[in-house]
Amino acid sequence: MTYTCFDLEIEHKVAHLRMKRPLELNTMTRAFYRELPEAVRALDAEAKARVIVLSSTGKHFTAGMDLSVFAGEGFVPPASAEVGRVRETLRRTVLELQDSFSALEHARMPVLAAIQGGCVGGGVDLISACDARYCSKDAFFVIQEINVGMVADLGTLQRLPRLMPAGMVRELAYTGRRLPAARARELGLVNEVWDDHAALIAGVMQIAAEIAERSPLAVYGSKEALNYSRDHSVADGLNQIATWQTGMFQGADMMECFGAKAEKRAPVFEDLLPLKSFSSV
């Protein structure tokens, strides 16, 4: 499928989803918010990839939401509309934009973000929903919303405190200061910092390749358990993984690991099954 905001390549079970509007600083237009979940859900449904690498082009990863998003339906109501109904429509619009990023969490495969230059505003919402983040040394992160007199509302304030110290999140959210790459690494927001964009992409693709070699069912189960445990108590998380293992662990992939090790070869695992909409069956 062709996208206006992204290029997509799949090689060796790794999907590389790359923002492709560098001259516009990869701002997030209405098309972006439509195409991102479409692409991620299609990859999830087709099950041809086991990892998604989300990267960008040009000097900056993204300058955040494009101002054009605020024009038109959802943000500009009819002049005669009743105020309660206007606010309800706006709430639905915000929830729809949130869902664009939540699609990354809901995908069965991990999503790795490779960030260069500025990651501003909506960009922080975006990377917060990924499984892991990596950057080049020129990268910086800004919770830009406070600088334009609004509250970040697409996931930054909900996810970022689970990725780095809450006090630092509050400082950044209240001041709108830049968080440079080295400090982001110290705080745990990013896993690794590379010298430049080329080294960043090469490094993240290598990590993605390692993940793609593992059992996709076990990787998916790990993602499910980690996401569930983030939002629940330890007791709830232990109960969830016990239930998962009861249903999903059948031993075939473990036996393949043992057999491959004995035969001194790489293990070969079946892909996850493609997803089909109930209504299309």
MARSE-251661 format. One record per residue (C-alpha): x, y, z; residue in three letters. Coordinates in Angstrom, 3 decimals, m for minus. Layout:
BEGIN
c1:X; c2:Y; c3:Z; res:Ala
...
***
This chain:
BEGIN
c1:0.000; c2:0.000; c3:0.000; res:Met
c1:1.201; c2:3.529; c3:m0.784; res:Thr
c1:1.190; c2:6.218; c3:1.917; res:Tyr
c1:1.652; c2:9.971; c3:1.654; res:Thr
c1:3.497; c2:10.290; c3:4.978; res:Cys
c1:5.423; c2:7.010; c3:5.137; res:Phe
c1:7.588; c2:4.612; c3:3.180; res:Asp
c1:7.301; c2:0.963; c3:4.157; res:Leu
c1:9.731; c2:m1.877; c3:3.489; res:Glu
c1:9.729; c2:m5.421; c3:4.863; res:Ile
c1:12.942; c2:m7.432; c3:4.769; res:Glu
c1:13.967; c2:m10.469; c3:6.808; res:His
c1:10.802; c2:m10.191; c3:8.919; res:Lys
c1:11.568; c2:m6.567; c3:9.889; res:Val
c1:9.170; c2:m3.829; c3:8.776; res:Ala
c1:10.794; c2:m0.415; c3:8.346; res:His
c1:8.147; c2:2.323; c3:8.548; res:Leu
c1:9.803; c2:5.632; c3:7.699; res:Arg
c1:8.339; c2:9.146; c3:7.787; res:Met
c1:9.053; c2:10.774; c3:4.429; res:Lys
c1:8.225; c2:14.494; c3:4.591; res:Arg
c1:11.610; c2:15.967; c3:5.608; res:Pro
c1:11.034; c2:19.365; c3:3.985; res:Leu
c1:7.953; c2:19.783; c3:6.188; res:Glu
c1:9.915; c2:18.537; c3:9.231; res:Leu
c1:7.716; c2:15.427; c3:9.181; res:Asn
c1:4.868; c2:17.275; c3:10.859; res:Thr
c1:1.831; c2:15.192; c3:11.706; res:Met
c1:m0.996; c2:16.018; c3:9.319; res:Thr
c1:m4.478; c2:14.527; c3:9.243; res:Arg
c1:m3.146; c2:11.997; c3:6.738; res:Ala
c1:m0.421; c2:11.032; c3:9.237; res:Phe
c1:m2.961; c2:10.237; c3:11.948; res:Tyr
c1:m4.925; c2:8.124; c3:9.494; res:Arg
c1:m1.996; c2:6.333; c3:7.843; res:Glu
c1:0.012; c2:5.427; c3:10.973; res:Leu
c1:m2.639; c2:3.159; c3:12.522; res:Pro
c1:m3.595; c2:1.827; c3:9.071; res:Glu
c1:m0.005; c2:0.776; c3:8.393; res:Ala
c1:0.579; c2:m0.704; c3:11.856; res:Val
c1:m2.712; c2:m2.608; c3:11.894; res:Arg
c1:m2.063; c2:m3.948; c3:8.397; res:Ala
c1:1.377; c2:m5.197; c3:9.445; res:Leu
c1:m0.163; c2:m6.763; c3:12.528; res:Asp
c1:m2.939; c2:m8.430; c3:10.537; res:Ala
c1:m0.704; c2:m9.757; c3:7.772; res:Glu
c1:1.891; c2:m11.140; c3:10.233; res:Ala
c1:4.661; c2:m10.918; c3:7.610; res:Lys
c1:6.882; c2:m8.890; c3:9.947; res:Ala
c1:7.943; c2:m9.671; c3:13.498; res:Arg
c1:9.279; c2:m6.223; c3:14.408; res:Val
c1:8.508; c2:m2.669; c3:13.302; res:Ile
c1:11.255; c2:m0.045; c3:13.142; res:Val
c1:9.786; c2:3.459; c3:13.095; res:Leu
c1:12.214; c2:6.062; c3:11.775; res:Ser
c1:12.251; c2:9.357; c3:9.911; res:Ser
c1:14.101; c2:11.366; c3:7.281; res:Thr
c1:15.829; c2:14.730; c3:7.135; res:Gly
c1:17.187; c2:16.871; c3:9.949; res:Lys
c1:14.390; c2:16.184; c3:12.446; res:His
c1:12.375; c2:13.146; c3:13.477; res:Phe
c1:9.200; c2:15.256; c3:13.689; res:Thr
c1:8.206; c2:18.788; c3:14.597; res:Ala
c1:4.932; c2:17.458; c3:15.997; res:Gly
c1:1.337; c2:18.101; c3:15.032; res:Met
c1:0.796; c2:20.137; c3:11.888; res:Asp
c1:m1.317; c2:23.230; c3:12.494; res:Leu
c1:m3.624; c2:22.160; c3:9.660; res:Ser
c1:m4.988; c2:19.435; c3:11.950; res:Val
c1:m6.748; c2:22.125; c3:13.969; res:Phe
c1:m8.669; c2:23.288; c3:10.906; res:Ala
c1:m11.843; c2:21.623; c3:9.699; res:Gly
c1:m14.103; c2:18.966; c3:11.139; res:Glu
c1:m13.528; c2:18.011; c3:14.760; res:Gly
c1:m11.930; c2:21.309; c3:15.754; res:Phe
c1:m14.000; c2:23.942; c3:13.923; res:Val
c1:m17.702; c2:23.382; c3:14.735; res:Pro
c1:m20.671; c2:24.889; c3:12.914; res:Pro
c1:m21.371; c2:28.381; c3:14.220; res:Ala
c1:m24.860; c2:27.399; c3:15.317; res:Ser
c1:m23.830; c2:24.230; c3:17.199; res:Ala
c1:m24.793; c2:23.868; c3:20.874; res:Glu
c1:m21.751; c2:24.125; c3:23.157; res:Val
c1:m22.190; c2:20.748; c3:24.910; res:Gly
c1:m22.338; c2:18.971; c3:21.574; res:Arg
c1:m19.300; c2:20.883; c3:20.357; res:Val
c1:m17.299; c2:19.749; c3:23.384; res:Arg
c1:m18.434; c2:16.119; c3:22.942; res:Glu
c1:m17.243; c2:16.183; c3:19.340; res:Thr
c1:m13.892; c2:17.639; c3:20.375; res:Leu
c1:m13.465; c2:14.904; c3:22.998; res:Arg
c1:m14.121; c2:12.263; c3:20.326; res:Arg
c1:m11.548; c2:13.897; c3:18.064; res:Thr
c1:m8.897; c2:13.771; c3:20.791; res:Val
c1:m9.689; c2:10.109; c3:21.513; res:Leu
c1:m9.344; c2:9.304; c3:17.805; res:Glu
c1:m5.930; c2:10.979; c3:17.662; res:Leu
c1:m4.877; c2:9.066; c3:20.793; res:Gln
c1:m5.887; c2:5.802; c3:19.114; res:Asp
c1:m3.433; c2:6.511; c3:16.293; res:Ser
c1:m0.557; c2:6.137; c3:18.748; res:Phe
c1:m2.157; c2:3.418; c3:20.864; res:Ser
c1:m2.114; c2:1.222; c3:17.747; res:Ala
c1:1.629; c2:0.846; c3:18.366; res:Leu
c1:0.982; c2:m0.669; c3:21.799; res:Glu
c1:m1.764; c2:m2.937; c3:20.512; res:His
c1:0.347; c2:m4.458; c3:17.718; res:Ala
c1:1.479; c2:m8.022; c3:18.334; res:Arg
c1:5.073; c2:m7.184; c3:17.414; res:Met
c1:7.478; c2:m4.767; c3:19.153; res:Pro
c1:7.891; c2:m1.258; c3:17.738; res:Val
c1:11.367; c2:0.327; c3:17.955; res:Leu
c1:11.704; c2:4.099; c3:17.451; res:Ala
c1:14.882; c2:5.491; c3:15.828; res:Ala
c1:15.032; c2:9.234; c3:16.505; res:Ile
c1:17.266; c2:11.909; c3:14.969; res:Gln
c1:17.166; c2:15.657; c3:15.538; res:Gly
c1:14.058; c2:17.141; c3:17.072; res:Gly
c1:11.290; c2:15.001; c3:18.535; res:Cys
c1:8.782; c2:17.669; c3:19.423; res:Val
c1:5.238; c2:17.734; c3:20.796; res:Gly
c1:3.290; c2:14.919; c3:19.174; res:Gly
c1:6.595; c2:13.198; c3:18.483; res:Gly
c1:6.991; c2:12.564; c3:22.209; res:Val
c1:3.442; c2:11.148; c3:22.308; res:Asp
c1:4.448; c2:8.877; c3:19.430; res:Leu
c1:7.707; c2:7.493; c3:20.806; res:Ile
c1:6.199; c2:7.038; c3:24.270; res:Ser
c1:3.867; c2:4.418; c3:22.775; res:Ala
c1:6.762; c2:2.445; c3:21.259; res:Cys
c1:8.400; c2:m0.533; c3:22.944; res:Asp
c1:11.901; c2:0.954; c3:22.916; res:Ala
c1:13.570; c2:4.169; c3:21.821; res:Arg
c1:17.020; c2:4.854; c3:20.341; res:Tyr
c1:18.518; c2:8.088; c3:19.032; res:Cys
c1:21.464; c2:9.839; c3:17.445; res:Ser
c1:23.503; c2:12.279; c3:19.529; res:Lys
c1:21.880; c2:15.302; c3:17.848; res:Asp
c1:18.422; c2:14.252; c3:19.059; res:Ala
c1:16.399; c2:16.272; c3:21.529; res:Phe
c1:12.926; c2:15.912; c3:23.020; res:Phe
c1:10.431; c2:18.666; c3:23.831; res:Val
c1:6.987; c2:18.517; c3:25.431; res:Ile
c1:6.058; c2:21.438; c3:23.222; res:Gln
c1:2.421; c2:21.786; c3:24.209; res:Glu
c1:3.190; c2:23.868; c3:27.309; res:Ile
c1:5.074; c2:26.326; c3:25.093; res:Asn
c1:1.895; c2:27.042; c3:23.125; res:Val
c1:m0.391; c2:27.259; c3:26.140; res:Gly
c1:m1.973; c2:23.821; c3:26.192; res:Met
c1:m1.743; c2:20.448; c3:27.923; res:Val
c1:m0.205; c2:17.478; c3:26.113; res:Ala
c1:m3.140; c2:15.153; c3:25.486; res:Asp
c1:m2.105; c2:12.257; c3:23.231; res:Leu
c1:m0.184; c2:10.065; c3:25.673; res:Gly
c1:2.983; c2:11.859; c3:26.793; res:Thr
c1:1.749; c2:12.637; c3:30.316; res:Leu
c1:0.329; c2:9.137; c3:30.751; res:Gln
c1:3.202; c2:7.040; c3:29.342; res:Arg
c1:6.342; c2:9.076; c3:29.953; res:Leu
c1:6.231; c2:8.793; c3:33.785; res:Pro
c1:6.463; c2:5.020; c3:33.303; res:Arg
c1:9.601; c2:5.406; c3:31.181; res:Leu
c1:11.644; c2:7.916; c3:33.192; res:Met
c1:11.569; c2:9.585; c3:36.636; res:Pro
c1:8.236; c2:11.300; c3:37.267; res:Ala
c1:9.879; c2:14.432; c3:38.661; res:Gly
c1:11.787; c2:14.980; c3:35.421; res:Met
c1:8.634; c2:14.418; c3:33.385; res:Val
c1:6.911; c2:17.108; c3:35.441; res:Arg
c1:9.821; c2:19.505; c3:34.982; res:Glu
c1:9.794; c2:19.004; c3:31.208; res:Leu
c1:6.001; c2:19.205; c3:31.017; res:Ala
c1:5.901; c2:22.449; c3:33.025; res:Tyr
c1:8.872; c2:24.207; c3:31.375; res:Thr
c1:8.898; c2:22.958; c3:27.782; res:Gly
c1:12.693; c2:22.674; c3:27.920; res:Arg
c1:14.711; c2:20.543; c3:25.524; res:Arg
c1:15.911; c2:17.167; c3:26.784; res:Leu
c1:19.163; c2:16.363; c3:24.927; res:Pro
c1:20.102; c2:12.869; c3:23.807; res:Ala
c1:22.763; c2:12.207; c3:26.454; res:Ala
c1:20.455; c2:13.209; c3:29.291; res:Arg
c1:17.595; c2:11.174; c3:27.776; res:Ala
c1:19.929; c2:8.170; c3:27.890; res:Arg
c1:20.810; c2:8.853; c3:31.536; res:Glu
c1:17.130; c2:9.060; c3:32.471; res:Leu
c1:16.231; c2:5.846; c3:30.647; res:Gly
c1:14.051; c2:7.366; c3:27.935; res:Leu
c1:16.319; c2:5.967; c3:25.220; res:Val
c1:18.271; c2:2.718; c3:25.289; res:Asn
c1:21.263; c2:3.834; c3:23.246; res:Glu
c1:22.719; c2:6.903; c3:21.524; res:Val
c1:24.604; c2:6.625; c3:18.228; res:Trp
c1:26.913; c2:9.204; c3:16.632; res:Asp
c1:24.803; c2:9.939; c3:13.569; res:Asp
c1:21.612; c2:9.010; c3:11.736; res:His
c1:23.202; c2:6.301; c3:9.586; res:Ala
c1:24.740; c2:4.569; c3:12.603; res:Ala
c1:21.431; c2:4.885; c3:14.436; res:Leu
c1:19.458; c2:3.136; c3:11.690; res:Ile
c1:22.080; c2:0.413; c3:11.319; res:Ala
c1:22.141; c2:m0.187; c3:15.062; res:Gly
c1:18.378; c2:m0.318; c3:15.490; res:Val
c1:17.960; c2:m2.587; c3:12.479; res:Met
c1:20.472; c2:m4.975; c3:14.065; res:Gln
c1:18.450; c2:m5.061; c3:17.287; res:Ile
c1:15.287; c2:m5.613; c3:15.250; res:Ala
c1:16.973; c2:m8.495; c3:13.408; res:Ala
c1:17.818; c2:m10.148; c3:16.729; res:Glu
c1:14.205; c2:m9.865; c3:17.867; res:Ile
c1:12.959; c2:m11.236; c3:14.532; res:Ala
c1:15.037; c2:m14.382; c3:15.092; res:Glu
c1:13.155; c2:m15.199; c3:18.288; res:Arg
c1:9.826; c2:m16.999; c3:18.603; res:Ser
c1:7.196; c2:m14.465; c3:17.499; res:Pro
c1:4.663; c2:m15.999; c3:19.871; res:Leu
c1:7.047; c2:m15.681; c3:22.822; res:Ala
c1:7.913; c2:m12.085; c3:21.852; res:Val
c1:4.215; c2:m11.224; c3:21.585; res:Tyr
c1:3.537; c2:m12.867; c3:24.941; res:Gly
c1:6.370; c2:m10.857; c3:26.506; res:Ser
c1:4.953; c2:m7.613; c3:25.102; res:Lys
c1:1.474; c2:m8.466; c3:26.383; res:Glu
c1:2.814; c2:m9.264; c3:29.861; res:Ala
c1:4.950; c2:m6.113; c3:30.053; res:Leu
c1:2.132; c2:m3.836; c3:28.924; res:Asn
c1:m0.341; c2:m5.486; c3:31.280; res:Tyr
c1:2.024; c2:m5.323; c3:34.258; res:Ser
c1:2.709; c2:m1.631; c3:33.610; res:Arg
c1:m0.959; c2:m0.852; c3:34.289; res:Asp
c1:m1.722; c2:m3.444; c3:37.008; res:His
c1:m0.407; c2:m4.725; c3:40.323; res:Ser
c1:2.266; c2:m7.412; c3:40.573; res:Val
c1:m0.389; c2:m9.897; c3:41.686; res:Ala
c1:m2.560; c2:m9.061; c3:38.679; res:Asp
c1:0.433; c2:m9.411; c3:36.371; res:Gly
c1:1.363; c2:m12.803; c3:37.774; res:Leu
c1:m2.187; c2:m13.989; c3:37.303; res:Asn
c1:m2.238; c2:m12.698; c3:33.725; res:Gln
c1:0.969; c2:m14.487; c3:32.713; res:Ile
c1:m0.214; c2:m17.726; c3:34.337; res:Ala
c1:m3.360; c2:m17.541; c3:32.204; res:Thr
c1:m1.339; c2:m16.716; c3:29.083; res:Trp
c1:0.996; c2:m19.663; c3:29.608; res:Gln
c1:m1.933; c2:m22.010; c3:30.174; res:Thr
c1:m3.353; c2:m21.125; c3:26.781; res:Gly
c1:m0.442; c2:m20.117; c3:24.537; res:Met
c1:2.538; c2:m22.154; c3:25.710; res:Phe
c1:2.462; c2:m25.422; c3:23.790; res:Gln
c1:6.188; c2:m26.231; c3:23.804; res:Gly
c1:6.820; c2:m26.433; c3:20.034; res:Ala
c1:9.002; c2:m23.329; c3:19.929; res:Asp
c1:10.958; c2:m24.439; c3:22.988; res:Met
c1:11.650; c2:m27.814; c3:21.398; res:Met
c1:12.790; c2:m26.031; c3:18.229; res:Glu
c1:15.231; c2:m23.980; c3:20.331; res:Cys
c1:16.648; c2:m27.119; c3:21.951; res:Phe
c1:16.877; c2:m28.941; c3:18.630; res:Gly
c1:18.576; c2:m26.019; c3:16.891; res:Ala
c1:21.131; c2:m25.717; c3:19.674; res:Lys
c1:21.922; c2:m29.428; c3:19.501; res:Ala
c1:22.284; c2:m29.242; c3:15.719; res:Glu
c1:24.309; c2:m26.007; c3:15.881; res:Lys
c1:21.905; c2:m24.042; c3:13.656; res:Arg
c1:19.577; c2:m21.093; c3:14.005; res:Ala
c1:16.048; c2:m21.983; c3:15.144; res:Pro
c1:13.206; c2:m21.613; c3:12.671; res:Val
c1:9.823; c2:m20.523; c3:13.998; res:Phe
c1:6.422; c2:m20.277; c3:12.395; res:Glu
c1:4.991; c2:m16.787; c3:11.931; res:Asp
c1:1.945; c2:m15.759; c3:13.883; res:Leu
c1:m1.257; c2:m16.425; c3:12.004; res:Leu
c1:m2.732; c2:m13.543; c3:9.976; res:Pro
c1:m5.643; c2:m11.767; c3:11.568; res:Leu
c1:m9.010; c2:m11.651; c3:9.837; res:Lys
c1:m11.874; c2:m9.367; c3:10.666; res:Ser
c1:m14.843; c2:m11.278; c3:12.059; res:Phe
c1:m17.135; c2:m9.486; c3:9.629; res:Ser
c1:m15.012; c2:m10.546; c3:6.617; res:Ser
c1:m15.051; c2:m14.261; c3:7.425; res:Val
***
